[in-house]
Amino acid sequence: MKLETHDGVIVVGAGLAGLSAALAAAPAKVLLLATAPLNHGCSSAWAQGGMAAALSEGDDPALHAADTLAAGAGLVDAEMARLLAEEGPDAVRALAALGAPFDRTETGAFAQSLEAAHSRARVARVKGDQAGRAIMEAVTAAALAAPHIKVRTPVALRGLVQDADGAVRGVVAEQDGKLVQIQARAVILATGGIGGLYAVTTTPAELTGDGLGLAAMAGAVIGDPEFVQFHPTAIDIGRDPAPLATEALRGEGAVLVNGSGERFMARYHPAAELAPRDVVARAIHAERAAGRGAFLDAREAVGEHFPHEFPAVFAACLSAGIDPRVQPIPVAPACHYHMGGIVTDTDGRTSLPGLLAAGECASTGVHGANRLASNSLLEAAVFGARAGRAARDAEPLTGEIQPAQAAPVLPQAALQSLRQAMSREAGVVRDAHGLHRLLDLIEALEAEHGQAPALVAARLVAACALARTESRGGHFRSDATAEAEPRRTFVTLEQLAVSTALRIAAE
């Protein structure tokens, strides 16, 4: 294996969190590793709704933090929520200064949309559903122009380099089929979520939790992996990944109806279409399971304005022969966001010295059991920048570096089998029998293909979902008896192995 030394910081991942970290790490030299060309293969570019922040006169960071706490079903870290809400407005302004073309009112203020579980209209948007793409174009341009950032792509993360004390000292990467070990002062993982572990997802399918799995294999503490958010309104046209009908449509007044044209959300929650995402996802799941179907009807709320107000949704619908100006849009829940991840502090530091994490692969505690709409891009910008500054200021580590290896890669056929099982057994509705079946499959796949990071990430979700016997937020157990006292999950892979061994012995 080829050996390299980078005199600075390695950032793995080029979504909003990774690029924010890379920019904030200046003047330290940054080596940015990405699996795809910049602005491709990341969830940030696909985000539609926008960035939630208290930018208007009638809003306040304390109100934003309170809404975040309420949506998270008792598991949000209040200090993290406060920090996110207080630093949020400046983060949005900083992105605007880089060139992100947020919609403005006639007076020049940020135009903001109302989304589910927000008490105020506070989502800064771009052309209705273009926020992620527009923000990423601005940040990508800034990163490419930054003299301290060197981009290397396409590169796959295959392992972490550690010293005798367990500190992370670099990465094992694969480029053009060749492995290279790159040592550095610090490593920031911004590798995204786990949507590619599910058969129906709104995220790039290549996001299979590799950063999460490799961090766990290195010994990092993982937080809340059982909490997966399913977006209620993926456009159900049989595509992988599924196009998304942004929540902003319901904020504009679009309604959910079944195949008979009957509005059904009021039967499930008093806030109807603006109920928290987990409630809406389960309602749609129930309507579909009962054979009634589910559709998003925006004919009255948006109608003829679709082409310029929500161009991405409009284009996706037209490509499948659906005209949302005159037809309801068929929708289904899809894996959308992972609230869990690698546990970090306020500056992105993990439990392993030398390793930081930001964005969806991290667990800051700000999302709890159910992420508040449009808090994800905000978290990526705020905590990505914090991680970059912390890595820039990190003291060099001096422990003896240990031999590093590349983790196995799960073959496509095995991955597809896993994706089907994850959607079936660890989806919107779960129970013990299904989770046991899923863990048995993961055991069999590991025995055949080795401990691939994707399997480790899937095991974390399944085992912790089995251990949490209550229903809370995005984690719904059909066999739950009652809610327990609110408690976050903190686990290492070693602890998980012990619990798995005990489960097998008990059987």
LINJOJO-V650353 format. One record per residue. N is the residue number from 1. RES is the residue in one small letter. NEAR is the number of other ideal C-beta (glycine too) atoms within 10 Angstrom. Layout:
# LINJOJO-V650353
n-><N | N>
res-><RES | RES>
near-><NEAR | NEAR>
This chain:
# LINJOJO-V650353
n-><1 | 2 | 3 | 4 | 5 | 6 | 7 | 8 | 9 | 10 | 11 | 12 | 13 | 14 | 15 | 16 | 17 | 18 | 19 | 20 | 21 | 22 | 23 | 24 | 25 | 26 | 27 | 28 | 29 | 30 | 31 | 32 | 33 | 34 | 35 | 36 | 37 | 38 | 39 | 40 | 41 | 42 | 43 | 44 | 45 | 46 | 47 | 48 | 49 | 50 | 51 | 52 | 53 | 54 | 55 | 56 | 57 | 58 | 59 | 60 | 61 | 62 | 63 | 64 | 65 | 66 | 67 | 68 | 69 | 70 | 71 | 72 | 73 | 74 | 75 | 76 | 77 | 78 | 79 | 80 | 81 | 82 | 83 | 84 | 85 | 86 | 87 | 88 | 89 | 90 | 91 | 92 | 93 | 94 | 95 | 96 | 97 | 98 | 99 | 100 | 101 | 102 | 103 | 104 | 105 | 106 | 107 | 108 | 109 | 110 | 111 | 112 | 113 | 114 | 115 | 116 | 117 | 118 | 119 | 120 | 121 | 122 | 123 | 124 | 125 | 126 | 127 | 128 | 129 | 130 | 131 | 132 | 133 | 134 | 135 | 136 | 137 | 138 | 139 | 140 | 141 | 142 | 143 | 144 | 145 | 146 | 147 | 148 | 149 | 150 | 151 | 152 | 153 | 154 | 155 | 156 | 157 | 158 | 159 | 160 | 161 | 162 | 163 | 164 | 165 | 166 | 167 | 168 | 169 | 170 | 171 | 172 | 173 | 174 | 175 | 176 | 177 | 178 | 179 | 180 | 181 | 182 | 183 | 184 | 185 | 186 | 187 | 188 | 189 | 190 | 191 | 192 | 193 | 194 | 195 | 196 | 197 | 198 | 199 | 200 | 201 | 202 | 203 | 204 | 205 | 206 | 207 | 208 | 209 | 210 | 211 | 212 | 213 | 214 | 215 | 216 | 217 | 218 | 219 | 220 | 221 | 222 | 223 | 224 | 225 | 226 | 227 | 228 | 229 | 230 | 231 | 232 | 233 | 234 | 235 | 236 | 237 | 238 | 239 | 240 | 241 | 242 | 243 | 244 | 245 | 246 | 247 | 248 | 249 | 250 | 251 | 252 | 253 | 254 | 255 | 256 | 257 | 258 | 259 | 260 | 261 | 262 | 263 | 264 | 265 | 266 | 267 | 268 | 269 | 270 | 271 | 272 | 273 | 274 | 275 | 276 | 277 | 278 | 279 | 280 | 281 | 282 | 283 | 284 | 285 | 286 | 287 | 288 | 289 | 290 | 291 | 292 | 293 | 294 | 295 | 296 | 297 | 298 | 299 | 300 | 301 | 302 | 303 | 304 | 305 | 306 | 307 | 308 | 309 | 310 | 311 | 312 | 313 | 314 | 315 | 316 | 317 | 318 | 319 | 320 | 321 | 322 | 323 | 324 | 325 | 326 | 327 | 328 | 329 | 330 | 331 | 332 | 333 | 334 | 335 | 336 | 337 | 338 | 339 | 340 | 341 | 342 | 343 | 344 | 345 | 346 | 347 | 348 | 349 | 350 | 351 | 352 | 353 | 354 | 355 | 356 | 357 | 358 | 359 | 360 | 361 | 362 | 363 | 364 | 365 | 366 | 367 | 368 | 369 | 370 | 371 | 372 | 373 | 374 | 375 | 376 | 377 | 378 | 379 | 380 | 381 | 382 | 383 | 384 | 385 | 386 | 387 | 388 | 389 | 390 | 391 | 392 | 393 | 394 | 395 | 396 | 397 | 398 | 399 | 400 | 401 | 402 | 403 | 404 | 405 | 406 | 407 | 408 | 409 | 410 | 411 | 412 | 413 | 414 | 415 | 416 | 417 | 418 | 419 | 420 | 421 | 422 | 423 | 424 | 425 | 426 | 427 | 428 | 429 | 430 | 431 | 432 | 433 | 434 | 435 | 436 | 437 | 438 | 439 | 440 | 441 | 442 | 443 | 444 | 445 | 446 | 447 | 448 | 449 | 450 | 451 | 452 | 453 | 454 | 455 | 456 | 457 | 458 | 459 | 460 | 461 | 462 | 463 | 464 | 465 | 466 | 467 | 468 | 469 | 470 | 471 | 472 | 473 | 474 | 475 | 476 | 477 | 478 | 479 | 480 | 481 | 482 | 483 | 484 | 485 | 486 | 487 | 488 | 489 | 490 | 491 | 492 | 493 | 494 | 495 | 496 | 497 | 498 | 499 | 500 | 501 | 502 | 503 | 504 | 505 | 506 | 507>
res-><m | k | l | e | t | h | d | g | v | i | v | v | g | a | g | l | a | g | l | s | a | a | l | a | a | a | p | a | k | v | l | l | l | a | t | a | p | l | n | h | g | c | s | s | a | w | a | q | g | g | m | a | a | a | l | s | e | g | d | d | p | a | l | h | a | a | d | t | l | a | a | g | a | g | l | v | d | a | e | m | a | r | l | l | a | e | e | g | p | d | a | v | r | a | l | a | a | l | g | a | p | f | d | r | t | e | t | g | a | f | a | q | s | l | e | a | a | h | s | r | a | r | v | a | r | v | k | g | d | q | a | g | r | a | i | m | e | a | v | t | a | a | a | l | a | a | p | h | i | k | v | r | t | p | v | a | l | r | g | l | v | q | d | a | d | g | a | v | r | g | v | v | a | e | q | d | g | k | l | v | q | i | q | a | r | a | v | i | l | a | t | g | g | i | g | g | l | y | a | v | t | t | t | p | a | e | l | t | g | d | g | l | g | l | a | a | m | a | g | a | v | i | g | d | p | e | f | v | q | f | h | p | t | a | i | d | i | g | r | d | p | a | p | l | a | t | e | a | l | r | g | e | g | a | v | l | v | n | g | s | g | e | r | f | m | a | r | y | h | p | a | a | e | l | a | p | r | d | v | v | a | r | a | i | h | a | e | r | a | a | g | r | g | a | f | l | d | a | r | e | a | v | g | e | h | f | p | h | e | f | p | a | v | f | a | a | c | l | s | a | g | i | d | p | r | v | q | p | i | p | v | a | p | a | c | h | y | h | m | g | g | i | v | t | d | t | d | g | r | t | s | l | p | g | l | l | a | a | g | e | c | a | s | t | g | v | h | g | a | n | r | l | a | s | n | s | l | l | e | a | a | v | f | g | a | r | a | g | r | a | a | r | d | a | e | p | l | t | g | e | i | q | p | a | q | a | a | p | v | l | p | q | a | a | l | q | s | l | r | q | a | m | s | r | e | a | g | v | v | r | d | a | h | g | l | h | r | l | l | d | l | i | e | a | l | e | a | e | h | g | q | a | p | a | l | v | a | a | r | l | v | a | a | c | a | l | a | r | t | e | s | r | g | g | h | f | r | s | d | a | t | a | e | a | e | p | r | r | t | f | v | t | l | e | q | l | a | v | s | t | a | l | r | i | a | a | e>
near-><12 | 10 | 12 | 13 | 9 | 17 | 11 | 19 | 27 | 27 | 34 | 27 | 32 | 31 | 33 | 31 | 36 | 33 | 37 | 30 | 35 | 33 | 21 | 20 | 28 | 15 | 10 | 20 | 18 | 29 | 24 | 27 | 25 | 26 | 22 | 14 | 12 | 22 | 21 | 15 | 22 | 32 | 27 | 30 | 21 | 20 | 27 | 26 | 26 | 32 | 33 | 30 | 30 | 22 | 21 | 17 | 7 | 9 | 20 | 15 | 18 | 12 | 16 | 28 | 24 | 16 | 22 | 28 | 20 | 17 | 24 | 29 | 20 | 16 | 22 | 28 | 21 | 15 | 12 | 23 | 26 | 18 | 19 | 29 | 28 | 17 | 19 | 25 | 21 | 13 | 22 | 26 | 15 | 17 | 25 | 16 | 10 | 15 | 13 | 20 | 14 | 21 | 17 | 12 | 10 | 6 | 5 | 6 | 11 | 21 | 17 | 27 | 24 | 18 | 25 | 23 | 21 | 25 | 12 | 17 | 14 | 28 | 28 | 30 | 25 | 21 | 17 | 25 | 26 | 20 | 30 | 25 | 17 | 20 | 30 | 25 | 19 | 17 | 29 | 21 | 14 | 18 | 23 | 13 | 8 | 18 | 8 | 16 | 21 | 14 | 20 | 14 | 15 | 14 | 21 | 17 | 25 | 21 | 21 | 25 | 24 | 23 | 18 | 9 | 14 | 16 | 18 | 26 | 27 | 27 | 27 | 20 | 23 | 17 | 14 | 7 | 5 | 9 | 16 | 18 | 22 | 21 | 19 | 28 | 21 | 30 | 29 | 31 | 35 | 35 | 34 | 32 | 31 | 30 | 28 | 25 | 27 | 29 | 20 | 25 | 26 | 25 | 27 | 21 | 16 | 15 | 27 | 28 | 30 | 29 | 28 | 32 | 28 | 27 | 32 | 24 | 16 | 21 | 17 | 25 | 18 | 27 | 23 | 27 | 28 | 27 | 31 | 28 | 25 | 28 | 26 | 31 | 31 | 25 | 24 | 23 | 17 | 9 | 13 | 13 | 21 | 26 | 21 | 23 | 29 | 28 | 27 | 26 | 29 | 26 | 22 | 17 | 13 | 25 | 19 | 25 | 19 | 18 | 14 | 8 | 9 | 11 | 13 | 20 | 23 | 13 | 11 | 17 | 16 | 8 | 14 | 18 | 24 | 18 | 21 | 24 | 26 | 27 | 20 | 28 | 26 | 21 | 23 | 28 | 19 | 16 | 22 | 19 | 10 | 10 | 8 | 14 | 17 | 26 | 21 | 24 | 19 | 26 | 17 | 9 | 16 | 22 | 12 | 10 | 14 | 22 | 13 | 10 | 19 | 26 | 14 | 19 | 26 | 21 | 13 | 21 | 23 | 14 | 12 | 14 | 8 | 18 | 12 | 25 | 16 | 10 | 14 | 21 | 25 | 21 | 24 | 21 | 29 | 28 | 30 | 28 | 24 | 31 | 29 | 31 | 33 | 29 | 24 | 28 | 16 | 17 | 17 | 29 | 20 | 27 | 18 | 21 | 18 | 26 | 28 | 30 | 33 | 37 | 34 | 34 | 31 | 32 | 28 | 27 | 22 | 29 | 32 | 28 | 26 | 26 | 28 | 28 | 28 | 27 | 28 | 28 | 29 | 28 | 26 | 31 | 31 | 30 | 31 | 33 | 25 | 24 | 35 | 31 | 17 | 23 | 30 | 20 | 12 | 19 | 9 | 10 | 18 | 9 | 14 | 8 | 16 | 13 | 8 | 19 | 13 | 15 | 21 | 15 | 18 | 24 | 13 | 8 | 8 | 19 | 21 | 13 | 16 | 24 | 23 | 14 | 24 | 26 | 19 | 14 | 21 | 24 | 21 | 23 | 19 | 26 | 15 | 14 | 11 | 20 | 22 | 15 | 14 | 24 | 22 | 14 | 20 | 22 | 14 | 12 | 23 | 18 | 8 | 10 | 16 | 12 | 16 | 23 | 25 | 27 | 26 | 23 | 30 | 31 | 24 | 25 | 27 | 28 | 25 | 23 | 26 | 23 | 14 | 20 | 13 | 15 | 22 | 23 | 26 | 29 | 27 | 21 | 19 | 11 | 13 | 17 | 9 | 7 | 11 | 12 | 6 | 14 | 11 | 17 | 21 | 14 | 21 | 16 | 20 | 9 | 13 | 20 | 12 | 10 | 14 | 17 | 10 | 10 | 14 | 11 | 7 | 6 | 7>
